[in-house]
Amino acid sequence: MPNTLFDVCVVGSGPGGGIATYVLTKAGLKVALVEAGRVLRPGIDYNTHAWPYERLEKFRQTGNRLSPPQLKLEENHFTPVGDGPGHGLLKALGGRSLCWAGHSLRFGPIDFEQWPISYEEVAPYYSQAERFMGVYGHKDGLHNLPDGEFLQPVRMRCPEQLLRRGVERLKARGRKMEFVAQRKAILTEDHWSKRPRCHYCGACMKGCDVDAKYTSANTPIPLALKTGNLTLLTEAMMTRILMDRSGRRVSGIEYSTSSGRVEKVEAKVLVLACSAIETARHLLG
């Protein structure tokens, strides 16, 4: 790519990388976002609403996915045989935000007791995130699962209603427990993002065909592109971190394109947002 020195290079477009890219570009910084996968089109590239036989036939004929494309790391040679470790990476713009269920619970005061910050300090940012994503939920009034700024809740399904009744009966017998209704980053009413409302198909983790669920690909990254400060590189697999002549500061990254060409991005700051496993692998490499 052209010899451009970016303020920031973000590697990975999932939940962390997507929102970081938006915040940085909104602040006026020039950002390169590097994503190993391609752009998936809701309603076209997902097979969420296809009949089972259609999915199977498509899989047999083309090797297409039954859900968004994943790289499964099935073998870990440092783990005893039989443990069956598994780790999934979704290589596509939006990363694993495309296949998360949308659950959005706040940590509460007890969770912050051993930290140098308190829940009260973080609460305004929880509210900001909920407004940004669009999170539905019930006001349950629980101390350590604080209520948020919710959209209207969905009606509980039969199993959830039965579970709530069971919890209430156990509480009446002295058991210390609470029932928490779903809180998910899925639209149930009109929202500033203009995403459609959920139609309750139940396939949240297979890729939302209608974009009712919040993802990095449908909310923060499009906003970042609108600033004019974002250069988006898809199908660009980072291969190594580049250092300056002193060997003490990062100067950018090297990546491979889908055609096998090796390119580099030069940046003042590098943000690795490649999930826990891949981020550690790149740092140790």
Rosetta silent file (secondary structure, phi, psi, omega in degrees, C-alpha in Angstrom):
SEQUENCE: MPNTLFDVCVVGSGPGGGIATYVLTKAGLKVALVEAGRVLRPGIDYNTHAWPYERLEKFRQTGNRLSPPQLKLEENHFTPVGDGPGHGLLKALGGRSLCWAGHSLRFGPIDFEQWPISYEEVAPYYSQAERFMGVYGHKDGLHNLPDGEFLQPVRMRCPEQLLRRGVERLKARGRKMEFVAQRKAILTEDHWSKRPRCHYCGACMKGCDVDAKYTSANTPIPLALKTGNLTLLTEAMMTRILMDRSGRRVSGIEYSTSSGRVEKVEAKVLVLACSAIETARHLLG
SCORE:     score description
SCORE:     0.000 S_00000001
   1 L     0.000  166.170 -178.137    0.000    0.000    0.000 S_00000001
   2 L   -56.470  152.687  179.779    1.130    3.669   -0.336 S_00000001
   3 L   -73.839   83.505  179.163    3.833    4.895    2.045 S_00000001
   4 L  -115.485  131.559  174.981    1.497    6.457    4.592 S_00000001
   5 E   -94.331  109.478 -179.547    2.382    6.886    8.243 S_00000001
   6 E   -84.453  153.420  173.346   -0.817    6.291   10.199 S_00000001
   7 E   -66.869  -42.391 -177.604   -1.423    7.587   13.681 S_00000001
   8 E  -141.499  139.395  169.028   -2.748    4.176   14.702 S_00000001
   9 E  -113.419  122.329  177.835   -2.883    0.713   13.155 S_00000001
  10 E  -106.529  125.465  178.731   -5.618   -1.521   14.597 S_00000001
  11 E  -108.398  116.353 -177.257   -5.332   -5.248   13.885 S_00000001
  12 L   105.586  128.015 -173.878   -8.613   -7.114   14.278 S_00000001
  13 L  -113.312   22.107  178.960  -12.121   -5.762   13.707 S_00000001
  14 L   -75.674 -155.886 -175.635  -14.046   -7.599   16.419 S_00000001
  15 H   -55.624  -42.689 -179.566  -15.712   -6.056   19.488 S_00000001
  16 H   -76.586  -49.627 -178.101  -12.541   -4.369   20.754 S_00000001
  17 H   -64.607  -36.133 -179.024  -10.953   -3.381   17.466 S_00000001
  18 H   -64.847  -48.292 -177.630  -14.195   -2.086   15.984 S_00000001
  19 H   -72.976  -33.820  176.273  -15.046    0.333   18.777 S_00000001
  20 H   -61.603  -42.126  179.305  -11.395    1.417   19.160 S_00000001
  21 H   -61.098  -43.815  179.902  -11.324    2.287   15.463 S_00000001
  22 H   -63.717  -47.646 -177.751  -14.479    4.386   15.767 S_00000001
  23 H   -62.750  -41.724 -178.072  -13.307    6.300   18.846 S_00000001
  24 H   -68.917  -44.182  179.633   -9.880    7.021   17.344 S_00000001
  25 H   -68.389  -35.779  177.461  -11.168    8.168   13.948 S_00000001
  26 H   -62.774  -31.356  178.812  -13.855   10.290   15.600 S_00000001
  27 L   -79.437   -2.128  176.136  -11.062   12.026   17.528 S_00000001
  28 L    98.102    4.419  179.990   -9.416   12.933   14.208 S_00000001
  29 L   -82.928  146.048  176.297   -6.653   10.326   14.096 S_00000001
  30 L   -85.092  121.268 -171.060   -5.712    8.588   10.859 S_00000001
  31 E  -124.868  137.813  168.763   -6.284    4.868   11.384 S_00000001
  32 E  -107.113  123.311  177.322   -5.555    1.714    9.378 S_00000001
  33 E  -105.320  118.551 -175.441   -7.823   -1.200   10.321 S_00000001
  34 E  -108.233  120.825 -177.879   -6.353   -4.564    9.288 S_00000001
  35 L  -126.757  130.015 -177.360   -8.710   -7.563    9.122 S_00000001
  36 L   -68.565  -30.006 -175.911   -7.701  -11.080    8.048 S_00000001
  37 L   -96.181 -172.758 -178.654  -11.151  -11.952    6.707 S_00000001
  38 E  -103.635  179.241  176.441  -13.522  -10.532    4.148 S_00000001
  39 L   -85.401  123.349  175.856  -16.729   -8.526    4.379 S_00000001
  40 L   -95.809  140.808 -177.106  -19.778  -10.748    4.943 S_00000001
  41 L  -102.787  114.633  177.805  -23.153   -9.564    3.650 S_00000001
  42 L   -57.131  136.920 -179.893  -26.115  -10.085    6.003 S_00000001
  43 L    85.183  -10.092 -179.386  -28.908  -11.955    4.268 S_00000001
  44 L  -121.934  -54.302 -175.729  -26.557  -13.248    1.570 S_00000001
  45 L   -85.901  -17.938  174.053  -23.452  -14.832    3.066 S_00000001
  46 L   -87.315  151.977  176.419  -25.143  -16.232    6.168 S_00000001
  47 L  -111.245   30.106 -172.516  -27.289  -19.347    5.884 S_00000001
  48 L   -56.995  -45.305 -171.784  -29.351  -18.493    8.948 S_00000001
  49 L  -102.703   11.944  177.964  -32.796  -18.762    7.394 S_00000001
  50 L   -79.674  151.532  173.854  -32.134  -21.524    4.892 S_00000001
  51 L   -65.668  151.272 -178.844  -33.818  -24.900    5.236 S_00000001
  52 H   -53.738  -40.885 -178.451  -31.508  -27.614    6.619 S_00000001
  53 H   -68.554  -30.121  177.449  -31.411  -29.458    3.288 S_00000001
  54 H   -68.559  -40.813  179.016  -30.464  -26.219    1.505 S_00000001
  55 H   -64.409  -43.431 -178.228  -27.565  -25.642    3.888 S_00000001
  56 H   -64.585  -43.395 -179.426  -26.356  -29.219    3.495 S_00000001
  57 H   -64.705  -42.118  179.011  -26.558  -29.101   -0.297 S_00000001
  58 H   -63.956  -38.977  179.278  -24.729  -25.782   -0.429 S_00000001
  59 H   -63.896  -43.344 -178.320  -22.064  -27.158    1.889 S_00000001
  60 H   -66.500  -40.440 -173.155  -21.585  -30.269   -0.270 S_00000001
  61 H   -78.422  -37.764 -170.834  -21.416  -28.390   -3.551 S_00000001
  62 H  -120.652   -8.442 -174.099  -19.293  -25.404   -2.627 S_00000001
  63 L    72.217   16.744 -179.226  -17.707  -26.063    0.735 S_00000001
  64 L   -69.196  166.958 -175.654  -19.617  -23.032    2.002 S_00000001
  65 L   -80.145  152.332  166.477  -20.207  -22.461    5.693 S_00000001
  66 L   -85.479  -19.185  173.866  -23.145  -23.566    7.761 S_00000001
  67 L  -145.510  178.864 -178.283  -22.397  -20.444    9.791 S_00000001
  68 L   -52.409  149.375 -172.885  -19.872  -17.611    9.251 S_00000001
  69 L   -60.291  135.562 -178.941  -16.419  -18.895    8.243 S_00000001
  70 E  -131.235  147.464  169.056  -14.281  -20.064   11.131 S_00000001
  71 E  -103.309  114.055 -177.495  -10.749  -21.266   11.569 S_00000001
  72 E   -99.732  121.485  177.167  -10.876  -24.054   14.141 S_00000001
  73 L   -94.974   89.313 -171.455   -7.702  -24.825   15.986 S_00000001
  74 L   -82.138  -22.415 -174.611   -8.527  -28.382   17.025 S_00000001
  75 L  -113.603  134.778  174.741   -5.062  -29.512   18.068 S_00000001
  76 L  -131.547  106.970 -171.605   -2.937  -28.176   20.877 S_00000001
  77 L   -74.893   -4.359  178.243    0.287  -30.147   21.216 S_00000001
  78 L  -100.395    8.001 -179.865    0.959  -28.743   24.684 S_00000001
  79 L  -116.170  136.422  179.143   -2.242  -30.249   26.125 S_00000001
  80 L   -55.058  142.031  179.332   -2.575  -33.924   27.162 S_00000001
  81 L   -60.123  134.767  178.169   -4.429  -36.059   24.624 S_00000001
  82 L   108.226  -17.414  179.335   -8.094  -36.419   25.502 S_00000001
  83 L   -72.204  -27.608  177.611   -8.715  -32.956   26.921 S_00000001
  84 L    61.913   52.398  177.988  -10.224  -31.860   23.608 S_00000001
  85 L   -69.603  153.054  177.075   -9.352  -28.131   23.621 S_00000001
  86 L  -149.072  142.975  179.383  -11.004  -25.970   21.020 S_00000001
  87 L  -144.955  125.549 -176.986  -10.687  -22.343   19.984 S_00000001
  88 E  -108.693  134.170  174.380  -12.678  -20.653   17.243 S_00000001
  89 E  -118.476  130.091  177.855  -11.658  -17.599   15.250 S_00000001
  90 E  -102.514  105.219 -177.697  -14.133  -15.889   12.965 S_00000001
  91 L   -90.493   94.448  178.394  -12.145  -14.278   10.191 S_00000001
  92 E  -166.835  158.771  177.472  -14.469  -11.655    8.758 S_00000001
  93 L   -61.555  120.693 -174.330  -15.078   -7.939    9.181 S_00000001
  94 L   110.129  -18.421  177.003  -16.659   -7.710   12.613 S_00000001
  95 H    53.333 -141.746 -175.925  -14.873  -10.773   13.989 S_00000001
  96 H   -77.044   -1.662  170.254  -16.653  -12.673   16.709 S_00000001
  97 H   -66.436  -19.514  178.408  -19.132   -9.853   17.224 S_00000001
  98 H   -71.088  -27.749 -174.296  -20.868  -11.491   14.245 S_00000001
  99 L  -121.373   14.018  174.379  -21.530  -14.689   16.168 S_00000001
 100 L   -78.616  160.180 -177.556  -21.888  -13.582   19.792 S_00000001
 101 L   -79.695  -14.242  178.695  -25.293  -14.010   21.400 S_00000001
 102 L    95.245   -0.558 -177.760  -25.500  -10.324   22.329 S_00000001
 103 E   -59.806  129.492 -173.879  -25.602  -10.812   26.119 S_00000001
 104 L  -136.021   84.129 -179.873  -24.709   -7.497   27.767 S_00000001
 105 L  -104.502  140.396  174.560  -24.509   -7.640   31.567 S_00000001
 106 L   -80.753  143.413  163.392  -22.821   -5.041   33.738 S_00000001
 107 L   -72.176  150.908 -176.195  -20.291   -6.045   36.363 S_00000001
 108 L  -110.020 -176.848 -177.435  -21.477   -4.834   39.755 S_00000001
 109 H   -54.542  -39.432 -178.812  -19.996   -3.238   42.898 S_00000001
 110 H   -64.750  -37.391 -178.755  -18.812   -6.567   44.333 S_00000001
 111 H   -63.929  -26.180 -176.606  -16.892   -7.378   41.149 S_00000001
 112 H   -94.846    1.397 -173.467  -14.883   -4.147   41.475 S_00000001
 113 L   -60.125  -34.614 -178.222  -13.951   -4.543   45.156 S_00000001
 114 L   -94.808   10.873 -177.861  -10.430   -5.819   44.394 S_00000001
 115 L  -108.838  157.808  179.721   -9.827   -3.286   41.617 S_00000001
 116 L   -78.485    3.081  175.733   -8.415    0.267   41.842 S_00000001
 117 L  -124.289  157.979 -177.856  -11.620    1.589   40.246 S_00000001
 118 L  -109.097  165.159  175.984  -15.194    1.390   41.485 S_00000001
 119 H   -59.970  -39.194 -178.175  -18.457    0.518   39.799 S_00000001
 120 H   -60.566  -33.562  178.231  -19.588    4.123   40.251 S_00000001
 121 H   -71.166  -34.650 -175.280  -16.640    5.327   38.160 S_00000001
 122 H   -87.041  -24.000 -173.685  -17.373    2.865   35.361 S_00000001
 123 H   -51.477  -43.253  179.323  -21.191    3.162   35.379 S_00000001
 124 H   -60.409  -31.120  179.966  -21.366    6.194   33.024 S_00000001
 125 H   -76.546  -33.692  171.122  -19.376    4.259   30.429 S_00000001
 126 H   -58.434  -45.787 -179.285  -21.695    1.271   30.740 S_00000001
 127 H   -61.961  -42.237  179.054  -24.576    3.653   30.027 S_00000001
 128 H   -62.028  -42.936  179.782  -22.755    5.101   27.034 S_00000001
 129 H   -65.315  -40.877 -179.946  -22.089    1.620   25.641 S_00000001
 130 H   -64.958  -40.829  177.517  -25.718    0.541   26.132 S_00000001
 131 H   -66.214  -38.366 -178.323  -27.023    3.597   24.321 S_00000001
 132 H   -67.291  -46.324 -175.984  -24.522    3.067   21.522 S_00000001
 133 H   -79.510  -36.141 -171.131  -25.251   -0.637   20.999 S_00000001
 134 L    84.250   90.025 -175.225  -28.959   -0.663   21.838 S_00000001
 135 L  -114.632  125.669  176.224  -29.447   -3.119   24.721 S_00000001
 136 E   -94.279  157.405  177.768  -32.839   -4.469   25.761 S_00000001
 137 L   172.867  166.474  175.294  -33.601   -5.746   29.241 S_00000001
 138 L   -91.744  149.117  171.536  -35.774   -5.793   32.343 S_00000001
 139 L   -84.321   96.494 -173.745  -35.171   -3.524   35.325 S_00000001
 140 L   -89.905  -17.263  177.859  -34.510   -6.292   37.857 S_00000001
 141 L    66.976   34.905 -178.410  -33.199   -4.119   40.702 S_00000001
 142 L   -96.728  136.517 -174.291  -30.307   -6.440   41.596 S_00000001
 143 L   -61.227  -49.174 -173.557  -27.355   -5.045   43.554 S_00000001
 144 L   -99.615    6.274  167.646  -24.539   -6.822   41.737 S_00000001
 145 L  -129.229   72.083 -170.822  -26.175   -6.963   38.303 S_00000001
 146 L   -57.985  147.333  174.976  -27.096   -3.285   38.055 S_00000001
 147 L   -67.091  153.892  178.949  -29.863   -2.144   35.744 S_00000001
 148 L  -120.468 -164.923  177.530  -28.835   -0.283   32.624 S_00000001
 149 L   -94.973   89.219 -167.732  -30.315    2.054   30.055 S_00000001
 150 L   -97.489  150.151  163.563  -32.448   -0.533   28.343 S_00000001
 151 E   -77.296  171.277 -178.718  -34.691   -0.705   25.327 S_00000001
 152 L   -60.251  137.683 -176.229  -38.056   -2.354   25.898 S_00000001
 153 L   -73.998  161.387  173.309  -37.588   -6.006   26.939 S_00000001
 154 L   -86.493  157.431  176.774  -38.718   -9.014   24.980 S_00000001
 155 L   -71.046  135.984 -179.109  -41.426  -11.266   26.334 S_00000001
 156 L   -68.228  141.037  176.522  -39.977  -14.212   28.228 S_00000001
 157 L   -75.781  166.740 -176.665  -40.248  -17.613   26.597 S_00000001
 158 H   -55.058  -48.135  179.470  -41.983  -20.503   28.350 S_00000001
 159 H   -59.622  -36.827  179.563  -38.769  -22.063   29.770 S_00000001
 160 H   -67.537  -39.737  177.691  -37.718  -18.676   31.143 S_00000001
 161 H   -63.874  -40.918  177.848  -41.083  -18.166   32.812 S_00000001
 162 H   -65.554  -40.100  179.038  -40.854  -21.623   34.393 S_00000001
 163 H   -64.054  -42.430  178.987  -37.318  -20.942   35.555 S_00000001
 164 H   -61.470  -42.289  177.959  -38.365  -17.651   37.137 S_00000001
 165 H   -61.380  -41.777  179.196  -41.192  -19.398   39.014 S_00000001
 166 H   -62.663  -41.101  178.464  -38.754  -22.025   40.248 S_00000001
 167 H   -63.496  -43.067  179.840  -36.338  -19.374   41.493 S_00000001
 168 H   -62.666  -38.028  178.630  -39.120  -17.554   43.345 S_00000001
 169 H   -66.536  -41.532  179.091  -40.179  -20.787   45.056 S_00000001
 170 H   -67.805  -36.620  176.673  -36.623  -21.545   46.135 S_00000001
 171 H   -63.367  -37.825  179.125  -36.192  -17.995   47.425 S_00000001
 172 H   -64.207  -23.047  178.049  -39.352  -18.453   49.490 S_00000001
 173 L   -92.143    5.964  175.875  -37.640  -21.445   51.107 S_00000001
 174 L   100.360    1.353  179.210  -34.642  -19.342   52.072 S_00000001
 175 L   -75.349  136.096  179.178  -32.307  -19.978   49.147 S_00000001
 176 L   -89.618   99.251  179.697  -30.188  -16.962   48.176 S_00000001
 177 L  -158.867  159.221 -179.783  -30.590  -16.688   44.434 S_00000001
 178 L  -135.715  154.507  174.006  -32.004  -14.352   41.814 S_00000001
 179 L  -103.298  131.501  179.009  -33.487  -14.668   38.346 S_00000001
 180 L  -118.495  119.502  176.777  -32.058  -12.371   35.681 S_00000001
 181 L   -71.582  164.419 -177.451  -33.973  -11.852   32.466 S_00000001
 182 L   -63.494  140.899  172.087  -32.055  -11.549   29.196 S_00000001
 183 L  -130.301  108.649 -171.713  -30.152   -8.358   28.472 S_00000001
 184 E  -134.142  148.469  179.565  -28.929   -8.358   24.899 S_00000001
 185 L   -82.700   65.515 -178.100  -27.541   -5.867   22.396 S_00000001
 186 E  -136.516  137.430 -172.983  -30.404   -6.455   19.984 S_00000001
 187 L   -79.577  131.552  174.110  -32.961   -3.875   18.892 S_00000001
 188 L  -116.656   -2.716  178.846  -36.570   -4.168   20.032 S_00000001
 189 L  -154.715  175.914 -178.657  -37.545   -0.600   19.102 S_00000001
 190 L   -59.346  143.381 -174.111  -36.363    2.293   16.937 S_00000001
 191 L  -140.466  153.042 -177.770  -32.720    3.209   17.543 S_00000001
 192 L   -58.563  -27.795 -177.562  -30.409    5.993   16.405 S_00000001
 193 L   -72.209  -14.532 -179.138  -28.338    3.454   14.398 S_00000001
 194 L    67.913   14.381  173.780  -31.329    2.727   12.120 S_00000001
 195 L   -68.631  152.255  179.005  -30.714   -1.014   12.370 S_00000001
 196 L   -67.469  160.373  174.328  -33.875   -3.116   11.940 S_00000001
 197 L   -76.970  155.188  177.238  -35.748   -4.507   14.916 S_00000001
 198 L   -66.324  141.104  174.189  -35.304   -8.130   15.890 S_00000001
 199 L  -111.582   15.308  168.520  -37.834  -10.590   14.457 S_00000001
 200 L    60.831   45.199  177.127  -36.953  -13.310   16.998 S_00000001
 201 L   -80.216  -20.651  175.815  -35.660  -16.010   14.661 S_00000001
 202 L    82.833   14.394 -177.092  -33.275  -17.228   17.381 S_00000001
 203 L  -108.818   36.438 -174.110  -30.183  -17.548   15.193 S_00000001
 204 H   -55.076  -37.458 -173.111  -28.112  -14.807   16.879 S_00000001
 205 H   -88.384    2.855  177.132  -24.930  -16.875   17.028 S_00000001
 206 H  -105.647    4.771 -175.437  -25.024  -17.890   13.361 S_00000001
 207 L   102.081  119.435 -176.514  -24.892  -14.333   12.053 S_00000001
 208 L   -79.045  112.628 -176.773  -27.858  -11.967   12.196 S_00000001
 209 L   -65.569  -24.852 -175.862  -29.406  -11.860    8.729 S_00000001
 210 L  -105.890   -2.017  179.653  -31.290   -8.622    9.421 S_00000001
 211 L    66.833   24.932  175.595  -28.549   -6.767   11.390 S_00000001
 212 L   -71.659  -30.323  179.525  -30.779   -6.256   14.434 S_00000001
 213 E   -81.653  139.420  177.122  -27.925   -7.452   16.649 S_00000001
 214 L   -66.619  131.900  169.978  -25.070   -5.061   17.343 S_00000001
 215 L  -139.473  163.082  174.746  -21.796   -5.955   15.638 S_00000001
 216 L   -62.428  -31.866 -175.454  -18.611   -4.062   14.894 S_00000001
 217 L   -74.166  -26.140 -175.764  -19.408   -4.434   11.212 S_00000001
 218 L  -105.118   -5.193 -178.999  -22.835   -2.765   11.317 S_00000001
 219 L  -129.222  -71.825 -173.990  -22.294    0.102   13.765 S_00000001
 220 H   -70.048  -37.716 -177.438  -18.836    1.436   14.753 S_00000001
 221 H   -68.096  -43.971  173.855  -16.886    0.591   11.595 S_00000001
 222 H   -58.554  -37.590  177.447  -19.388    2.259    9.201 S_00000001
 223 H   -65.802  -38.597  178.142  -19.313    5.332   11.457 S_00000001
 224 H   -64.795  -39.621  178.057  -15.512    5.305   11.371 S_00000001
 225 H   -62.429  -35.548 -179.177  -15.544    5.150    7.567 S_00000001
 226 H   -66.336  -22.536  179.410  -17.812    8.202    7.456 S_00000001
 227 L   -71.167  -20.167 -175.766  -15.173   10.292    9.251 S_00000001
 228 L    80.012    3.459 -177.159  -12.833    9.935    6.287 S_00000001
 229 L  -102.335    3.894 -175.323  -10.029    9.001    8.679 S_00000001
 230 E  -111.015  130.616  168.045  -10.170    5.225    8.218 S_00000001
 231 E  -107.775  116.108 -175.107   -8.284    3.061    5.747 S_00000001
 232 E  -101.099  123.212  178.999   -9.866   -0.406    5.802 S_00000001
 233 E  -117.625  108.368  177.587   -7.769   -3.396    4.744 S_00000001
 234 L  -103.988  164.999 -174.851   -9.660   -6.694    4.527 S_00000001
 235 L    51.464   42.305 -178.754   -8.312  -10.137    3.603 S_00000001
 236 E  -126.109  102.284 -175.252   -5.031   -8.924    5.074 S_00000001
 237 E   -90.651  112.065  178.329   -3.423  -11.459    7.412 S_00000001
 238 E   -62.174  133.786 -179.087   -0.902   -9.899    9.785 S_00000001
 239 E  -111.953  -31.687  177.248    2.323  -11.908    9.826 S_00000001
 240 E  -162.725  159.239  176.081    4.635   -9.943   12.103 S_00000001
 241 E   -89.496  134.483  179.138    5.158   -6.776   14.098 S_00000001
 242 E   -97.667  141.841  179.532    7.770   -4.372   12.718 S_00000001
 243 E  -114.711  158.011  176.953   10.189   -2.500   15.000 S_00000001
 244 L   -76.974 -177.895 -174.866   12.157    0.697   14.464 S_00000001
 245 L   -63.234  -29.916  179.698   15.947    0.761   14.129 S_00000001
 246 L   -73.262  -18.683 -177.196   16.430    0.908   17.870 S_00000001
 247 L    73.748   14.010 -175.664   14.396   -2.261   18.279 S_00000001
 248 L  -114.813  -14.312  179.922   12.527   -0.640   21.154 S_00000001
 249 L  -129.150  144.152  175.839    9.463    0.847   19.475 S_00000001
 250 E   -70.261  138.008  177.810    6.859   -0.594   17.141 S_00000001
 251 E  -116.066   -7.976  179.933    6.919    0.955   13.681 S_00000001
 252 E   155.225 -158.867  178.725    4.086   -0.990   12.048 S_00000001
 253 E  -138.436  161.911  171.239    3.107   -4.442   10.850 S_00000001
 254 E  -112.667  141.985  179.776    3.655   -6.756    7.920 S_00000001
 255 E  -143.451  158.857  176.878    0.712   -8.597    6.368 S_00000001
 256 E  -108.272  137.032  177.645   -0.093  -10.984    3.525 S_00000001
 257 E   -85.391  172.335  179.832   -2.898  -10.314    1.060 S_00000001
 258 L   -64.861  -21.179  178.246   -5.298  -12.931   -0.288 S_00000001
 259 L   -89.627   -1.163  178.898   -3.155  -13.111   -3.431 S_00000001
 260 L    93.577    0.044  179.267   -0.042  -13.870   -1.381 S_00000001
 261 L   -74.748  140.614  179.251    1.538  -10.443   -1.746 S_00000001
 262 E   -98.163  126.100 -179.630    3.441   -9.145    1.303 S_00000001
 263 E  -128.893  173.439  175.976    2.686   -5.557    2.339 S_00000001
 264 E  -141.191  155.438  175.126    3.287   -3.389    5.375 S_00000001
 265 E  -121.151  127.184  177.010    1.522   -0.672    7.346 S_00000001
 266 E  -100.206  134.305 -177.217    3.562    1.992    9.120 S_00000001
 267 E  -152.134  153.632  177.779    2.043    3.542   12.232 S_00000001
 268 E   -75.455  -33.238 -177.264    2.995    5.498   15.341 S_00000001
 269 E  -133.813  140.459  177.933    0.849    3.276   17.568 S_00000001
 270 E  -116.053  129.409  174.360   -0.245   -0.354   17.184 S_00000001
 271 E  -112.595  116.376  175.977   -3.446   -1.759   18.694 S_00000001
 272 E   -95.357  116.458 -179.806   -3.663   -5.564   18.699 S_00000001
 273 L  -130.417   57.934 -170.892   -7.297   -6.663   18.962 S_00000001
 274 L  -107.282   21.147 -174.733   -6.984  -10.226   17.675 S_00000001
 275 H    79.119  166.151 -173.287   -8.664  -12.063   20.573 S_00000001
 276 H   -59.637  -43.669 -174.966   -6.830  -13.498   23.575 S_00000001
 277 H   -72.506  -51.844 -176.029   -5.068  -16.317   21.728 S_00000001
 278 H   -68.375  -36.933  178.235   -3.991  -14.538   18.554 S_00000001
 279 H   -61.131  -46.512  178.474   -2.956  -11.335   20.333 S_00000001
 280 H   -63.165  -39.640 -179.617   -0.670  -13.320   22.636 S_00000001
 281 H   -61.936  -44.135  179.766    0.699  -15.320   19.701 S_00000001
 282 H   -65.113  -40.652 -179.571    1.641  -12.170   17.789 S_00000001
 283 H   -66.832  -36.860  179.683    3.278  -10.607   20.846 S_00000001
 284 H   -77.958  -17.592 -178.472    5.279  -13.754   21.568 S_00000001
 285 L   -76.197    0.000    0.000    6.266  -14.068   17.909 S_00000001
